[in-house]
């Protein structure tokens, strides 16, 4: 996830020089940001089914090679069309990454111990940005944004070599006999369950904010607030530092509550959804804030609170999805909520394109973000009931055994 999110952030970090060199309008740059997600969801679903037949270590290796290769065409002179195609390919390779990694981790930890490992996995995104931004920004300022892509390609190849040498499968894999005895839930029922829909809707709002952070946050600091590229690069780290704290604290608290016998409805569902309401309300205050520094703080805190939902949703899905369907269920969940990545950057670009001033456009675009977050938080509070989901699903399960075994 460190490499994955370093790949994601580079376009947003180099947004201003990219727009200047390629002469892109805000709407075109929004399209460039959205293009990363065009195949993201499709490959996430396809690979989600593949991981039940192919070891996750080989799947992750293949994905990492795609990440690396997709970066190198940007080293030389590149057209807008070529740039978009390369981002689509990169997104296709990165779409399945989180769900495959989560499925792999759940082969090492039983259900009651999964929240904190999921939090640590999620923090690969923050650590990727925190570690990469200073180096990438230095390359962009002192050399060229083209070389920033080259650096990411090289790092991707290095990670692939390391994973090939060190990656292993976890021991919590059901035997063929156990797998055959497991109840199978029809996908139509599994994917329309209340908690699954709640996870998708809640995380959709969080990913809307994350997508804007990846594509537009640095550009907003430069164009909207008047900071230099060097200053903006340093400020761009702050949402990820705060978000990392939120995610790790949520993971620790959720797992501690679960171990003390608190229901997963409270320890996962409410704990993950409530911060979306608070974060959305903070972002909606942007039009009433005049100080550039205070605006940055509001965005950092409001967007960072979204991180709580990423920690709790995969373990909630793993509570009620049979092991043989878990990888696909988490992959489809990821494929659906990341559709926000297609919509959010384009919406912001379109708003900017038709606004009287860039600052006004950014404020309106972020207000939309806040409203989406609040709606997602409400959906999460209403729909996330993982502690009772299993019993409901069992009533429509395909009777391959007498009961649903505990998830491995």
C-alpha positions as CSV (number, residue, x, y, z in Angstrom):
1,X,0.0,0.0,0.0
2,X,3.0,2.3,0.5
3,X,4.0,2.0,-3.2
4,X,0.3,2.0,-4.2
5,X,-0.5,5.4,-2.8
6,X,2.8,6.9,-3.8
7,X,1.8,6.1,-7.3
8,X,-1.6,7.7,-6.7
9,X,-0.4,10.9,-5.2
10,X,2.1,11.9,-7.8
11,X,-0.4,13.4,-10.3
12,X,-2.0,15.6,-7.6
13,X,1.4,16.6,-6.3
14,X,2.6,17.7,-9.7
15,X,-0.7,19.0,-10.8
16,X,0.3,22.6,-11.4
17,X,3.4,21.9,-13.5
18,X,1.5,19.1,-15.4
19,X,-1.4,21.5,-16.2
20,X,1.1,24.2,-17.3
21,X,3.2,21.9,-19.5
22,X,0.4,20.1,-21.2
23,X,-1.9,23.2,-21.2
24,X,-4.7,21.4,-19.5
25,X,-8.0,23.0,-18.4
26,X,-9.3,22.2,-14.9
27,X,-11.8,19.9,-16.5
28,X,-9.1,18.0,-18.4
29,X,-7.0,17.7,-15.2
30,X,-10.1,16.4,-13.4
31,X,-10.5,13.9,-16.2
32,X,-6.9,12.8,-15.8
33,X,-7.4,12.3,-12.1
34,X,-10.6,10.3,-12.7
35,X,-9.0,8.2,-15.5
36,X,-7.0,6.3,-12.9
37,X,-10.3,4.7,-11.7
38,X,-11.8,3.8,-15.1
39,X,-10.8,0.1,-14.9
40,X,-10.1,0.2,-11.1
41,X,-13.4,-1.3,-10.1
42,X,-13.6,-3.9,-12.9
43,X,-10.2,-5.4,-12.2
44,X,-10.9,-5.4,-8.5
45,X,-13.9,-7.6,-9.1
46,X,-12.2,-9.9,-11.6
47,X,-9.1,-10.4,-9.4
48,X,-11.3,-10.8,-6.3
49,X,-12.6,-14.1,-7.8
50,X,-9.1,-15.1,-9.1
51,X,-7.6,-15.0,-5.5
52,X,-9.7,-18.1,-4.6
53,X,-7.8,-20.1,-7.2
54,X,-4.4,-18.5,-7.3
55,X,-2.2,-17.8,-4.3
56,X,-2.3,-14.1,-3.2
57,X,1.5,-13.9,-3.3
58,X,1.5,-14.4,-7.0
59,X,-1.4,-12.1,-7.6
60,X,0.3,-9.3,-5.7
61,X,3.5,-9.8,-7.6
62,X,1.7,-9.5,-11.0
63,X,0.0,-6.3,-9.8
64,X,3.2,-4.8,-8.6
65,X,4.8,-5.3,-12.0
66,X,1.9,-3.5,-13.7
67,X,2.3,-0.6,-11.3
68,X,6.0,-0.3,-12.2
69,X,5.7,-0.6,-16.0
70,X,2.9,1.9,-16.3
71,X,5.1,4.7,-14.8
72,X,7.9,4.7,-17.3
73,X,6.2,6.2,-20.4
74,X,5.9,9.5,-18.5
75,X,9.6,9.9,-18.3
76,X,9.8,11.4,-21.8
77,X,7.6,13.8,-23.6
78,X,4.0,12.7,-23.3
79,X,0.7,13.7,-24.7
80,X,-2.5,14.1,-22.7
81,X,-4.0,10.9,-24.4
82,X,-0.9,8.9,-23.6
83,X,-1.0,10.2,-20.0
84,X,-4.6,9.1,-19.6
85,X,-4.0,5.7,-21.0
86,X,-1.0,5.1,-18.7
87,X,-3.1,6.2,-15.7
88,X,-5.9,3.8,-16.8
89,X,-3.4,0.9,-16.9
90,X,-2.0,1.9,-13.6
91,X,-5.4,2.0,-12.0
92,X,-6.3,-1.4,-13.5
93,X,-3.2,-2.8,-11.7
94,X,-3.9,-1.0,-8.4
95,X,-7.7,-1.6,-8.2
96,X,-7.5,-5.0,-6.6
97,X,-4.5,-4.2,-4.3
98,X,-6.3,-3.4,-1.0
99,X,-8.9,-6.2,-1.2
100,X,-6.2,-8.8,-2.2
101,X,-3.9,-7.6,0.6
102,X,-6.7,-7.7,3.1
103,X,-7.7,-11.3,2.0
104,X,-4.0,-12.3,2.4
105,X,-3.8,-10.8,5.9
106,X,-7.0,-12.6,7.0
107,X,-5.2,-15.8,6.3
108,X,-2.9,-14.9,9.2
109,X,-5.4,-13.6,11.8
110,X,-8.7,-14.9,13.2
111,X,-11.8,-12.6,13.2
112,X,-11.4,-11.0,16.6
113,X,-7.8,-9.9,15.8
114,X,-8.4,-8.5,12.3
115,X,-9.2,-4.9,12.9
116,X,-5.8,-3.7,14.0
117,X,-4.0,-5.5,11.2
118,X,-6.5,-4.0,8.8
119,X,-5.7,-0.6,10.2
120,X,-1.9,-1.1,9.8
121,X,-2.6,-2.3,6.2
122,X,-4.7,0.8,5.5
123,X,-1.9,3.0,6.9
124,X,0.3,1.9,4.0
125,X,-1.6,4.6,2.1
126,X,-0.6,7.3,4.6
127,X,3.0,6.1,5.0
128,X,3.3,5.9,1.2
129,X,2.3,9.6,0.9
130,X,4.3,10.7,4.0
131,X,7.5,9.0,2.8
132,X,7.1,9.8,-0.9
133,X,5.9,13.4,-1.0
134,X,9.1,15.0,0.3
135,X,11.2,13.1,-2.2
136,X,8.8,13.4,-5.1
137,X,8.3,17.1,-4.5
138,X,12.1,17.7,-4.4
139,X,12.4,15.9,-7.7
140,X,9.5,18.0,-9.2
141,X,10.8,21.3,-8.0
142,X,14.5,20.7,-8.7
143,X,14.3,18.5,-11.8
144,X,11.0,17.7,-13.5
145,X,7.7,15.9,-12.8
146,X,8.7,13.4,-15.4
147,X,11.5,12.1,-13.2
148,X,9.1,11.7,-10.3
149,X,7.3,9.0,-12.4
150,X,10.6,7.3,-13.2
151,X,11.5,7.1,-9.5
152,X,8.2,5.5,-8.8
153,X,8.7,2.9,-11.5
154,X,12.0,1.9,-10.1
155,X,10.7,1.7,-6.6
156,X,7.8,-0.5,-7.9
157,X,10.3,-2.9,-9.5
158,X,12.4,-3.1,-6.3
159,X,9.3,-3.9,-4.2
160,X,8.3,-6.7,-6.7
161,X,11.7,-8.3,-6.3
162,X,11.5,-8.1,-2.5
163,X,8.0,-9.6,-2.5
164,X,9.0,-12.4,-4.8
165,X,11.8,-13.3,-2.3
166,X,9.8,-12.8,0.9
167,X,6.1,-13.1,0.3
168,X,4.2,-16.1,1.8
169,X,0.7,-17.4,2.3
170,X,-0.9,-17.4,5.8
171,X,-1.8,-20.7,7.5
172,X,-5.5,-20.0,8.1
173,X,-6.7,-21.5,4.8
174,X,-9.5,-24.0,5.1
175,X,-8.8,-27.5,4.0
176,X,-10.8,-28.9,1.0
177,X,-13.0,-30.9,3.3
178,X,-13.8,-27.9,5.5
179,X,-14.4,-25.7,2.5
180,X,-16.8,-28.3,1.0
181,X,-18.7,-28.4,4.3
182,X,-19.1,-24.6,4.4
183,X,-22.5,-23.0,3.8
184,X,-22.4,-20.9,0.6
185,X,-24.5,-17.7,0.5
186,X,-25.9,-16.7,-2.9
187,X,-24.0,-13.6,-4.1
188,X,-27.3,-11.8,-4.9
189,X,-28.1,-12.1,-1.2
190,X,-24.6,-11.4,0.1
191,X,-24.2,-8.3,-2.0
192,X,-27.6,-6.9,-1.2
193,X,-27.3,-7.5,2.5
194,X,-27.9,-4.4,4.7
195,X,-24.4,-4.3,6.1
196,X,-22.7,-4.8,2.7
197,X,-24.7,-1.9,1.2
198,X,-23.9,0.2,4.3
199,X,-20.2,-0.5,3.9
200,X,-20.2,0.5,0.3
201,X,-22.2,3.7,0.9
202,X,-20.2,4.8,4.0
203,X,-16.8,4.2,2.3
204,X,-18.0,5.9,-0.9
205,X,-18.2,9.2,1.0
206,X,-14.8,8.6,2.5
207,X,-13.2,7.8,-0.9
208,X,-14.7,10.9,-2.4
209,X,-12.6,12.9,0.1
210,X,-9.6,10.8,-0.5
211,X,-9.8,11.1,-4.3
212,X,-10.0,14.9,-4.0
213,X,-7.0,14.8,-1.7
214,X,-5.0,12.7,-4.2
215,X,-5.9,14.9,-7.2
216,X,-6.7,18.4,-6.1
217,X,-5.4,19.2,-2.6
218,X,-1.9,20.3,-3.6
219,X,-3.3,22.2,-6.6
220,X,-5.8,23.9,-4.3
221,X,-3.0,25.0,-2.0
222,X,-1.1,26.5,-4.9
223,X,-3.9,28.0,-7.1
224,X,-6.5,28.7,-4.4
225,X,-4.5,29.7,-1.4
226,X,-1.4,31.1,-3.1
227,X,1.3,28.8,-1.7
228,X,4.5,27.9,-3.7
229,X,5.0,24.4,-5.1
230,X,7.6,23.7,-2.4
231,X,5.4,24.9,0.4
232,X,2.4,23.0,-1.0
233,X,4.4,19.8,-1.1
234,X,5.2,20.0,2.6
235,X,1.6,20.9,3.5
236,X,0.3,18.0,1.4
237,X,1.7,15.6,4.0
238,X,-0.5,16.8,6.8
239,X,-3.8,15.2,5.9
240,X,-2.0,11.8,5.7
241,X,-0.3,12.3,9.1
242,X,-3.6,13.1,10.7
243,X,-5.4,10.4,8.9
244,X,-2.8,7.8,10.0
245,X,-3.4,8.7,13.6
246,X,-7.2,8.4,13.1
247,X,-6.9,5.0,11.4
248,X,-4.4,3.5,13.9
249,X,-6.4,4.8,16.9
250,X,-9.7,3.5,15.4
251,X,-8.1,0.1,14.8
252,X,-6.7,-0.1,18.3
253,X,-10.0,1.0,19.9
254,X,-12.2,-1.2,17.8
255,X,-10.1,-4.3,18.5
256,X,-10.0,-3.5,22.2
257,X,-13.8,-3.1,22.3
258,X,-14.3,-6.4,20.5
259,X,-12.0,-8.2,22.9
260,X,-14.1,-6.8,25.8
261,X,-17.3,-8.2,24.3
262,X,-18.8,-5.0,22.8
263,X,-20.9,-5.9,19.8
264,X,-19.4,-5.3,16.3
265,X,-22.4,-3.0,15.6
266,X,-20.9,-0.5,18.1
267,X,-17.2,-1.5,18.0
268,X,-17.1,-1.4,14.2
269,X,-20.2,0.0,12.6
270,X,-20.9,3.1,14.8
271,X,-17.2,3.7,15.4
272,X,-16.5,3.8,11.7
273,X,-19.6,5.8,10.5
274,X,-19.9,8.6,13.1
275,X,-16.6,10.3,12.2
276,X,-18.0,10.8,8.7
277,X,-20.7,13.1,10.0
278,X,-18.2,15.1,12.0
279,X,-15.8,15.4,9.2
280,X,-18.4,16.4,6.7
281,X,-19.7,19.1,9.0
282,X,-16.2,20.5,9.4
283,X,-15.7,20.7,5.6
284,X,-19.0,22.4,5.2
285,X,-17.6,25.2,7.3
286,X,-15.0,26.2,4.7
287,X,-17.1,29.0,3.1
288,X,-17.2,30.7,6.5
289,X,-13.4,30.5,7.1
290,X,-11.2,33.3,5.8
291,X,-7.7,32.3,6.9
292,X,-5.8,30.1,4.5
293,X,-4.2,28.2,7.4
294,X,-7.6,27.6,9.0
295,X,-9.0,26.4,5.7
296,X,-6.1,23.9,5.4
297,X,-6.7,22.7,9.0
298,X,-10.4,22.2,8.4
299,X,-9.7,20.1,5.3
300,X,-7.0,18.1,7.1
301,X,-9.2,17.3,10.0
302,X,-12.5,16.9,8.1
303,X,-11.0,14.6,5.5
304,X,-8.8,12.7,7.9
305,X,-11.7,11.6,10.0
306,X,-12.9,9.5,7.1
307,X,-10.1,7.1,7.7
308,X,-12.1,5.3,10.4
309,X,-14.4,3.6,8.0
310,X,-11.6,1.9,6.0
311,X,-10.5,0.1,9.2
312,X,-13.8,-1.4,10.1
313,X,-15.6,-2.4,6.9
314,X,-13.4,-5.3,5.6
315,X,-13.6,-7.0,9.0
316,X,-17.3,-6.5,9.1
317,X,-17.7,-8.1,5.7
318,X,-15.4,-10.9,6.8
319,X,-17.8,-11.5,9.8
320,X,-20.6,-12.7,7.6
321,X,-19.0,-13.7,4.3
322,X,-18.0,-17.4,4.0
323,X,-14.2,-17.9,3.6
324,X,-14.7,-19.2,0.1
325,X,-16.5,-16.0,-0.8
326,X,-14.7,-13.5,1.4
327,X,-12.1,-12.4,-1.2
328,X,-14.7,-11.8,-3.9
329,X,-17.0,-10.0,-1.4
330,X,-14.2,-7.6,-0.2
331,X,-13.1,-7.1,-3.8
332,X,-16.6,-6.2,-5.0
333,X,-17.0,-3.8,-2.0
334,X,-13.8,-2.1,-3.0
335,X,-14.8,-2.0,-6.6
336,X,-18.1,-0.2,-5.7
337,X,-16.9,2.4,-3.2
338,X,-13.9,3.4,-5.4
339,X,-16.4,4.5,-8.1
340,X,-16.2,7.8,-6.1
341,X,-12.7,8.1,-7.5
342,X,-14.1,8.5,-11.0
343,X,-16.7,11.0,-10.0
344,X,-15.1,13.3,-7.4
345,X,-12.0,14.6,-9.4
346,X,-14.2,15.2,-12.5
347,X,-16.8,17.0,-10.4
348,X,-14.2,19.3,-8.9
349,X,-12.7,20.0,-12.3
350,X,-16.1,20.8,-13.8
351,X,-17.0,23.1,-10.9
352,X,-13.7,24.9,-11.3
353,X,-14.1,25.2,-15.1
354,X,-17.4,27.1,-14.6
355,X,-16.7,29.2,-11.5
356,X,-16.1,32.9,-11.4
357,X,-12.8,32.4,-9.6
358,X,-10.6,29.4,-8.7
359,X,-11.0,29.9,-5.0
360,X,-14.8,30.0,-5.2
361,X,-14.7,26.9,-7.3
362,X,-12.6,25.0,-4.8
363,X,-14.9,26.1,-1.9
364,X,-18.0,24.9,-3.8
365,X,-16.3,21.6,-4.8
366,X,-15.3,20.9,-1.2
367,X,-18.8,21.8,0.0
368,X,-20.1,19.0,-2.2
369,X,-17.5,16.7,-0.7
370,X,-18.8,17.6,2.8
371,X,-22.4,16.9,1.9
372,X,-21.5,13.5,0.4
373,X,-19.6,12.6,3.6
374,X,-22.6,13.4,5.8
375,X,-25.0,11.4,3.6
376,X,-22.5,8.4,3.7
377,X,-22.2,8.7,7.5
378,X,-26.0,8.6,7.9
379,X,-26.2,5.6,5.7
380,X,-23.5,3.8,7.7
381,X,-25.2,4.5,11.0
382,X,-28.5,3.1,9.7
383,X,-27.2,0.1,7.8
384,X,-24.1,-1.3,9.6
385,X,-25.3,-4.3,11.7
386,X,-22.6,-6.9,11.2
387,X,-23.4,-8.7,14.5
388,X,-26.8,-9.8,13.2
389,X,-26.1,-10.1,9.5
390,X,-24.9,-13.7,9.6
391,X,-28.2,-15.0,11.0
392,X,-30.2,-13.1,8.3
393,X,-28.0,-14.5,5.5
394,X,-28.1,-18.1,6.8
395,X,-31.9,-18.1,6.2
396,X,-31.2,-17.8,2.5
397,X,-27.9,-19.8,2.3
398,X,-27.4,-22.7,0.0
399,X,-27.6,-25.7,2.4
400,X,-24.1,-27.3,1.9
401,X,-23.9,-27.9,5.6
402,X,-25.9,-27.4,8.8
403,X,-24.3,-24.1,9.8
404,X,-21.8,-21.4,8.9
405,X,-18.4,-22.0,10.4
406,X,-16.4,-19.2,12.0
407,X,-14.4,-17.3,9.5
408,X,-10.8,-18.3,9.4
